[in-house]
């Protein structure tokens, strides 16, 4: 990459969000552990220090040698990053009696400072910290304050000399990356574009052009195998590879019998329209047979994972001249698989590939992209919108949305209920404005703003939705004059930016009433519908 912003991660939950905001400015960025700054990399045009769950006074607090980049490129510290800059340079950071969390308003802003160009006085920001900076270091000056936080933002000119702002240091105690900071995108634009000098040449079109050329050079005339899931990531990876190497790409789509209603046939038809070379494998009998009588969630996952590898491997071996295994790994997959010390803390399903005995080289054409960027690339490639906006779906499918053991009949019941729910979400239109509209637009949903509002479907408003069959629970009901004793279904819908945290979606009551009524009337085996109003954390998005 010719230019990039380095984001040093100190463990904040919103570090990925900083990266996404930078990418939205058509600027490439890389998120690295706080202690992995690439010294000597001349493509770095700026550095951002993230927030952290730690206090700068904690013995285990993460520390970085600021001299690696201060005075060489512009630096922006956010929350903990700002406190660390102050603490490391002789300022004072003290614990407050109460945690400063939530909305605040900048009472004074130095709009002459390059970081706050275009800012309005009293602009809303989002605070989230237990410590506060009570004194800034010598040589720094305050450039923004709130009613409660005097040092809401401060800066120091470059040590290179008077007027040389290109390598100055800025620090803000609020979070410009979150939507609640109304002019946060403006602040990041000022830093990335105006201060760091980004050429803004990172776009979906440039990514496609560059990646196709790289894939042609990397793969040549070799054959590539790709496992398809029907999801956004693997589908976009397939279309991108197809553009680069055509029929030398062989895709394998395994149906384990626990996809959504009619999904296998529908996705196969979509892939046919896209011109992909796809082998569809119906392995549902094997999966159902091996899952018979198994109710433990982890055991179900292990069986499905093992069977998938066996089926995929058997099909892959038929492609005797294949030299590459392609995966739809995206950037958050790789970030989530490492903690900020560089140690593996979570084995992600898209990181690591299939068994080594396949002797295939790994190809990951989407490894630098966030989910919303993947969708933009899909649109650039001309893919149909219903494939691009498809919600995330668990690899084990409906098996982790059925409490208890798995049978074909239970899957049929859940498929029917889920189908009514998802179709209802697609059909119900809502108007959004303000923060909610900006969040949806930033996620890449195609919508036109009119009079400050956008109209989208409920499906596009939420991050992920699905139905859960509580097959271990029997519920008493009455239909007509008869008593019933059947299973409840729980509906789940969440809003999120990266699935690391999620809030339950506040779906309209009339929508929930209509869907509940339709499920109970049309799906035999269900006599009660509930709505899950738990957030992540403490709950997870999936029930198992």
C-alpha positions in Angstrom: 0.0 0.0 0.0 1.3 3.4 -0.9 -0.3 5.1 2.1 -1.7 3.9 5.3 -2.9 5.0 8.8 -1.7 2.8 11.6 -4.2 2.2 14.5 -2.5 0.9 17.6 -4.9 -1.2 19.6 -4.9 -0.9 23.4 -7.8 -3.2 23.8 -10.8 -0.9 23.2 -14.1 -2.4 22.0 -14.4 0.3 19.4 -10.9 -0.1 17.8 -12.5 -1.8 14.8 -14.9 1.0 14.5 -12.0 3.5 14.2 -10.7 1.4 11.4 -14.0 1.4 9.6 -14.4 5.1 9.9 -10.9 5.6 8.4 -11.7 3.3 5.5 -14.9 5.2 4.9 -12.6 8.1 4.1 -11.2 6.0 1.2 -8.0 5.6 3.2 -6.3 2.3 3.9 -5.5 1.6 7.6 -4.1 -1.3 9.5 -5.0 -2.2 13.1 -2.0 -3.5 15.0 -1.3 -4.5 18.7 -0.1 -1.5 20.7 3.5 -2.9 20.8 3.8 -3.8 17.1 4.3 -0.4 15.4 6.1 -1.0 12.0 9.2 1.1 12.6 10.8 2.2 9.3 7.6 1.7 7.2 7.6 4.8 5.0 4.0 4.2 3.8 2.7 5.2 7.3 1.2 8.7 7.1 -0.4 8.9 10.5 -0.9 7.0 13.8 -4.1 6.7 15.9 -3.9 5.4 19.5 -7.1 3.6 20.6 -9.0 3.5 23.9 -8.4 0.8 26.4 -10.2 -1.0 29.3 -7.2 0.0 31.5 -6.3 3.1 33.5 -2.9 4.5 32.7 -2.2 3.9 36.5 -2.9 0.2 36.3 0.3 -1.9 36.7 -0.7 -4.0 33.7 -1.7 -1.0 31.5 -0.3 -1.2 28.0 2.5 1.2 27.2 4.1 2.2 23.9 7.3 4.0 23.0 5.9 7.2 21.6 9.2 8.3 20.2 8.8 5.6 17.4 6.3 7.9 15.6 5.8 11.3 17.5 7.6 14.0 15.6 7.7 11.9 12.5 4.0 11.6 11.5 0.8 13.1 12.9 -0.6 11.4 15.9 -4.1 11.3 17.3 -4.9 9.8 20.8 -8.4 8.7 21.6 -9.7 8.3 25.2 -6.9 6.1 26.8 -4.7 7.2 23.9 -5.1 10.8 24.9 -4.6 10.0 28.6 -1.4 8.0 27.8 0.0 10.9 25.8 -0.6 13.2 28.7 0.7 10.8 31.3 3.8 9.9 29.3 4.7 13.6 28.8 4.3 14.8 32.4 0.6 15.7 32.4 -1.7 14.6 35.2 -4.4 11.9 34.8 -6.6 11.3 37.9 -9.5 9.1 38.8 -12.9 10.7 39.0 -15.6 10.1 41.6 -17.9 8.8 38.8 -17.3 7.3 35.4 -17.8 9.9 32.7 -20.0 7.9 30.2 -22.5 9.0 27.6 -23.4 12.2 25.7 -21.7 15.5 26.4 -21.4 18.8 24.5 -18.3 20.7 23.7 -18.7 24.1 25.4 -15.7 25.6 23.8 -14.0 24.5 20.6 -11.0 26.1 18.8 -12.3 25.9 15.3 -9.1 27.5 14.0 -7.2 24.3 14.9 -6.9 22.0 12.0 -8.5 19.1 13.9 -11.7 21.0 14.5 -12.1 22.7 11.1 -15.8 23.0 10.3 -16.9 22.1 13.8 -19.9 23.8 15.5 -19.9 25.1 19.0 -21.8 22.8 21.5 -21.4 19.8 19.2 -22.4 16.5 20.9 -19.6 14.0 21.7 -19.5 10.6 23.5 -17.5 10.1 26.6 -16.5 6.8 28.1 -13.7 6.9 30.7 -13.1 6.5 34.4 -10.0 8.7 34.6 -9.8 12.3 33.4 -6.9 14.5 32.4 -6.6 17.3 35.0 -3.4 18.9 33.7 -1.9 18.6 30.2 1.9 18.4 29.6 4.1 21.4 29.2 4.1 22.6 25.6 0.5 21.4 24.9 -2.6 23.6 24.8 -6.3 22.9 25.3 -8.4 23.1 22.1 -11.9 21.9 23.4 -13.7 21.6 26.7 -17.1 20.3 28.0 -18.9 21.5 31.1 -17.3 18.7 33.1 -14.1 17.9 31.2 -11.8 20.9 30.7 -9.2 18.9 28.7 -11.7 17.3 26.2 -9.1 17.9 23.5 -5.5 19.2 23.4 -2.6 19.4 21.0 1.1 20.1 20.7 2.8 21.4 17.6 5.4 19.3 16.0 8.8 19.2 17.7 10.2 19.8 14.2 9.6 23.5 14.7 7.1 26.3 14.7 4.4 26.0 12.0 5.3 22.4 11.1 1.9 20.9 12.0 2.4 17.9 9.7 3.9 15.9 12.6 2.0 17.4 15.5 0.2 15.4 18.3 -3.6 15.7 19.0 -5.5 14.1 21.8 -9.3 13.8 22.5 -10.9 12.3 25.6 -14.1 11.5 23.7 -14.7 8.9 21.0 -15.0 10.4 17.5 -15.5 7.0 15.9 -19.0 6.3 17.4 -22.2 7.7 15.9 -23.2 9.5 19.1 -20.3 12.0 18.4 -22.2 13.9 15.8 -19.2 15.5 14.1 -16.9 12.6 14.7 -16.6 11.8 11.0 -15.6 15.4 10.4 -12.9 15.2 13.0 -11.5 12.0 11.5 -11.6 13.5 8.0 -9.7 16.6 9.3 -7.0 14.3 10.7 -6.8 11.7 8.0 -7.3 13.8 4.9 -6.2 17.3 5.8 -3.5 16.7 8.4 -2.1 13.3 7.3 -2.5 14.1 3.6 -4.4 11.0 2.5 -4.8 10.8 -1.2 -8.1 8.9 -0.6 -7.4 6.3 -3.3 -8.6 3.3 -1.3 -12.0 2.5 -2.8 -14.1 -0.5 -3.9 -13.2 0.1 -7.6 -9.5 0.5 -6.9 -9.6 -2.6 -4.6 -11.2 -4.7 -7.3 -8.7 -3.5 -10.0 -5.7 -4.1 -7.8 -6.8 -7.4 -6.3 -7.8 -8.9 -9.7 -4.3 -8.0 -11.0 -2.6 -9.5 -7.9 -4.7 -12.7 -8.1 -3.8 -13.2 -11.8 -0.1 -12.8 -10.9 -0.3 -14.9 -7.7 -2.3 -17.8 -9.1 -1.5 -17.8 -12.8 -3.1 -20.8 -14.5 -3.5 -22.8 -11.3 -6.8 -24.3 -10.1 -8.4 -22.9 -7.0 -11.0 -24.5 -4.7 -13.4 -22.3 -2.7 -15.9 -23.5 -0.1 -19.1 -21.5 -0.5 -21.6 -20.9 2.3 -24.1 -18.7 0.6 -23.0 -15.8 2.8 -21.7 -12.4 1.7 -18.0 -13.0 2.3 -17.6 -16.3 0.4 -19.9 -15.1 -2.4 -17.9 -11.9 -3.0 -14.6 -13.8 -2.8 -15.9 -16.2 -5.4 -17.1 -13.5 -7.8 -13.8 -11.7 -7.4 -11.7 -14.8 -8.1 -14.0 -15.7 -11.0 -13.2 -12.3 -12.5 -9.5 -13.0 -12.1 -9.2 -16.6 -13.1 -12.6 -17.7 -14.6 -13.3 -21.4 -14.8 -10.0 -22.3 -13.0 -12.1 -21.5 -9.9 -14.0 -24.6 -8.6 -16.6 -23.8 -5.8 -18.1 -26.4 -3.5 -21.4 -25.7 -1.7 -22.2 -28.2 1.0 -25.8 -28.5 2.1 -25.9 -30.0 5.7 -29.7 -29.9 5.7 -29.9 -27.0 8.2 -29.9 -24.0 5.9 -32.9 -21.7 5.7 -36.0 -22.7 3.8 -35.3 -23.4 0.2 -31.9 -21.7 0.6 -29.7 -24.4 -1.1 -31.7 -24.2 -4.3 -32.0 -20.4 -4.3 -28.3 -19.9 -3.7 -27.3 -22.4 -6.3 -29.5 -20.5 -8.8 -27.9 -17.2 -7.8 -24.4 -18.7 -8.3 -25.5 -20.0 -11.7 -26.6 -16.5 -12.7 -23.3 -15.1 -11.6 -21.5 -17.6 -13.9 -19.7 -19.4 -11.1 -18.5 -23.0 -11.5 -20.2 -24.6 -8.5 -20.5 -28.2 -7.3 -23.5 -28.5 -5.0 -23.4 -31.4 -2.5 -26.5 -32.6 -0.6 -25.0 -34.2 2.5 -28.0 -33.7 4.7 -28.6 -37.5 5.4 -25.0 -37.8 6.8 -25.3 -34.8 9.0 -28.7 -35.7 10.4 -27.5 -39.3 11.0 -24.4 -38.2 12.9 -26.4 -35.6 14.9 -29.2 -38.1 16.0 -29.8 -37.9 19.7 -27.1 -35.2 20.3 -28.3 -32.2 22.3 -25.1 -30.6 23.7 -24.5 -27.4 21.8 -20.7 -27.8 21.6 -21.0 -31.4 20.5 -23.4 -30.4 17.8 -20.9 -27.8 16.5 -18.0 -30.3 16.6 -20.0 -32.9 14.7 -21.1 -30.5 12.0 -17.5 -29.1 11.7 -16.1 -32.6 11.4 -18.6 -33.7 8.8 -18.2 -30.6 6.8 -14.5 -31.1 6.5 -15.0 -34.7 5.5 -17.5 -33.9 2.8 -15.6 -30.9 1.5 -12.3 -32.8 1.5 -13.9 -35.7 -0.4 -15.2 -33.3 -3.1 -12.0 -31.3 -3.2 -9.9 -34.4 -3.9 -11.8 -34.9 -7.1 -10.3 -31.7 -8.3 -7.0 -33.4 -8.8 -5.0 -30.5 -10.2 -6.0 -27.9 -7.5 -3.1 -26.0 -5.9 -5.0 -23.3 -3.9 -7.7 -23.2 -1.2 -9.6 -19.9 -1.2 -11.5 -18.6 1.8 -13.7 -15.6 2.4 -11.6 -14.5 5.4 -12.2 -10.8 6.2 -10.2 -8.4 8.3 -12.2 -8.7 11.5 -11.8 -12.5 11.4 -8.0 -11.9 11.6 -8.2 -9.2 14.2 -10.5 -11.3 16.4 -8.2 -14.3 16.2 -5.4 -12.3 17.9 -5.4 -10.3 21.1 -3.3 -7.2 21.5 -0.3 -9.2 22.7 -0.3 -11.1 19.4 -1.4 -14.4 21.0 -4.2 -16.5 19.6 -7.3 -16.2 21.8 -10.0 -17.4 19.5 -9.9 -19.8 16.6 -12.1 -18.2 14.0 -13.9 -20.5 11.5 -12.4 -18.6 8.6 -8.8 -18.4 9.9 -6.5 -21.4 9.4 -8.2 -23.3 6.6 -9.0 -27.0 6.2 -6.7 -29.9 7.1 -3.0 -29.6 6.1 -3.1 -33.0 4.3 -4.9 -31.2 1.4 -1.5 -29.6 0.6 -3.1 -26.5 -0.8 -1.7 -22.9 -0.6 -4.1 -20.4 1.0 -5.7 -17.6 -0.9 -7.7 -14.9 1.0 -8.6 -12.1 -1.4 -10.8 -10.2 1.1 -8.4 -10.4 4.1 -8.0 -6.6 4.3 -11.7 -5.7 4.1 -14.3 -4.9 6.8 -17.8 -6.3 6.3 -19.3 -3.1 4.9 -16.3 -2.9 2.4 -17.0 -6.4 1.3 -20.6 -5.3 0.5 -19.3 -2.3 -1.5 -17.0 -4.6 -3.5 -19.9 -6.9 -4.2 -21.8 -4.0 -5.6 -18.8 -2.9 -7.6 -18.8 -6.4 -9.1 -22.4 -6.2 -10.0 -23.8 -8.8 -7.6 -27.5 -8.9 -6.8 -28.5 -6.8 -3.8 -30.2 -9.7 -1.9 -26.8 -11.6 -1.8 -24.9 -8.5 -0.7 -27.2 -7.5 2.2 -27.7 -11.0 3.5 -27.5 -11.2 7.2 -24.6 -13.2 8.9 -25.7 -16.8 9.4 -24.0 -19.4 11.6 -21.9 -22.0 10.0 -23.7 -24.9 11.7 -27.0 -23.3 10.5 -30.2 -23.9 12.3 -28.6 -26.6 14.4 -27.6 -23.9 16.9 -31.0 -22.3 16.7 -32.8 -25.5 17.9 -32.5 -26.2 21.6 -32.1 -29.9 22.1 -31.4 -32.7 19.6 -31.8 -32.2 15.8 -34.3 -34.0 13.6 -35.5 -33.2 10.1 -39.0 -32.4 11.5 -37.7 -29.9 13.9 -35.6 -28.3 11.2 -38.7 -28.1 9.0 -40.7 -26.4 11.8 -38.0 -23.8 12.4 -37.4 -23.2 8.6 -41.1 -22.4 8.2 -41.2 -20.0 11.2 -37.9 -18.4 10.2 -39.1 -17.9 6.6 -42.3 -16.0 7.8 -40.1 -13.8 10.1 -37.4 -13.0 7.5 -39.9 -12.3 4.7 -41.8 -10.0 7.1 -38.6 -8.1 8.0 -38.0 -7.6 4.3 -41.5 -6.4 3.5 -41.9 -4.0 6.5 -40.6 -0.4 5.6 -39.5 2.1 8.2 -38.3 5.7 8.0 -35.1 6.6 9.9 -33.4 9.9 10.7 -30.5 11.2 12.8 -28.0 8.7 14.3 -30.0 5.6 13.2 -30.1 6.8 9.6 -26.3 7.5 9.6 -25.6 4.1 11.1 -27.6 2.3 8.5 -26.1 4.3 5.6 -22.6 3.8 6.9 -23.2 0.0 6.8 -23.6 0.3 3.1 -27.4 0.0 2.8 -28.5 1.6 -0.5 -31.0 4.3 0.5 -31.6 7.9 -0.6 -31.8 10.7 2.0 -34.9 12.9 1.6 -35.8 15.7 4.0 -33.3 14.2 6.5 -34.9 10.8 6.4 -34.3 7.5 4.6 -36.7 4.6 4.0 -35.4 1.0 4.4 -36.8 -2.4 5.3 -36.6 -3.7 8.9 -34.3 -6.3 7.4 -31.8 -3.7 6.3 -32.1 -1.8 9.7 -30.9 -4.8 11.8 -27.6 -6.5 11.7 -28.8 -10.1 12.2 -32.2 -11.8 12.7 -33.5 -15.3 13.0 -35.9 -17.6 14.8 -35.0 -20.1 17.6 -37.0 -23.3 18.3 -37.2 -24.1 22.0 -37.8 -27.8 21.3 -36.8 -28.7 24.9 -39.8 -26.6 26.2 -43.5 -27.5 25.8 -46.1 -24.7 26.1 -49.8 -25.0 26.8 -52.1 -23.3 24.3 -55.6 -23.2 23.0 -56.6 -23.4 19.3 -60.3 -23.4 18.7 -61.8 -25.5 21.4 -58.8 -27.7 21.7 -55.9 -27.7 24.2 -52.4 -27.8 22.6 -49.1 -28.7 24.0 -46.4 -27.6 21.6 -43.1 -25.7 21.3 -42.4 -22.0 21.6 -40.4 -20.0 19.0 -38.2 -17.1 20.1 -37.5 -14.3 17.6 -34.1 -12.6 17.7 -33.0 -9.4 16.0 -30.0 -7.3 16.9 -28.3 -4.1 15.8 -24.5 -4.0 15.7 -21.5 -2.6 13.8 -19.2 -5.6 14.1 -21.0 -8.3 16.1 -18.5 -8.0 19.0 -21.3 -6.1 20.8 -24.9 -6.0 19.9 -28.2 -4.5 21.1 -31.6 -6.0 20.7 -33.5 -4.3 17.9 -36.6 -2.3 18.9 -39.0 -3.8 16.3 -42.4 -2.2 16.0 -45.2 -3.8 18.1 -47.5 -4.1 15.1 -44.9 -6.0 13.1 -44.2 -8.4 16.0 -47.9 -9.0 16.5 -48.5 -9.8 12.8 -45.5 -12.1 12.6 -46.4 -13.9 15.8 -50.0 -14.5 14.6 -48.8 -15.8 11.2 -46.3 -18.2 12.7 -48.8 -19.7 15.2 -51.5 -20.0 12.5 -49.3 -21.4 9.8 -46.6 -23.5 11.4 -47.7 -26.8 12.8 -45.9 -27.5 16.1 -45.7 -23.9 17.4 -48.2 -22.3 19.7 -46.3 -19.5 21.3 -43.9 -16.8 20.0 -41.5 -14.7 22.2 -39.2 -11.9 21.4 -35.6 -11.9 22.8 -34.7 -8.5 24.3 -31.2 -9.3 25.6 -28.1 -7.6 24.5 -24.5 -8.8 23.9 -22.9 -8.8 26.4 -24.1 -10.4 28.6 -26.0 -12.6 26.2 -24.7 -13.8 22.8 -26.4 -13.2 19.4 -27.0 -17.0 18.9 -28.7 -19.0 21.6 -26.2 -21.9 21.3 
